[in-house]
Amino acid sequence: MTMLNDSQSMGAAVGAVARKAVYTVTERNDRSWWTKIGVAFVNKDGSLTVRLDATPISGVLQIRDEDATRTPRMGGHQ
């Protein structure tokens, strides 16, 4: 049995499954501020593996299909 380290297993997952962007949304002055804080990968069984670079204070995550042509607007509502 071959064991893979995290970078090897995630590299294999990137090519094999859909990649999603993970955001936290902060409300300030009647505006929504979207901050990308990680990525998520859809597993074969439909579950998600989430890798975070930060932890949202609110505890709420927005997980969206990653689209290189669409970037959330700073200070705008999504």
N, C-alpha and C positions, 0 to 999 in steps of 0.2 A: 504494500500500500504506500502510495506517494503522498507525502504531506506538503501542502502549499502554504507559503507565508501569506499575509494579508494582501500585499501588493500583487502577488501572482494570482491569487483567487479573485481579487477585484478586477484585475486586468482581463481575466477570462470572462468575468461576468459582464463587463462593459460591452464586449462584442456579442454576447449571447442574449442579452435581455435589454429591455427598454430602460433608459436612464431618465430620471426625473430630477427636477430642481427642488430644493427645500428652502422655504422662506419663513421668516417671522415677520409679522405685520404689526407695526406700532402706530397707534392713533395719537396724533398731536395736532392741536390747533385746527380741528376739523379736516385733517388730512391723514392719509394712510401712507406710511413709510415702509416699503418692502425691502428687506435685507436678506440677501442670499446667505444661508448659513450652512449649506451642505448639499449632498446628493442622495438620491435613493435609487435602488435597483429593484425591478420586479423579478421575483423568483419564479421558477417553473410552476409552483403551486398557486401563484397569484399573490402571495404575501410580499412584503417589502423588506429590504435590508436598507437601513438608513444610516448614513455616515454624517455626523455633525461636526462642524468646526467651531461651533458656539452653541450655548444653551439659551433658548429664549426665556426671558424673565417671566413672560405670561404663561409659558408652558404650552403654547399653541403653535402648531406648525401648519403651513400651507405647502402641500406637495403637489406640484404641477408637472405636466409633461415638459421636458426640456426642449426648448426651441431656440436655436441660435439666432433666428431672425426676430424674436420677440424678447424685449428686455422690459421688466416692470419699470414704470415711470417713478422717479423719485418724487414723493409728495403727491402723487396722483392716486386716485381710486382705481382699483383693478376690477 
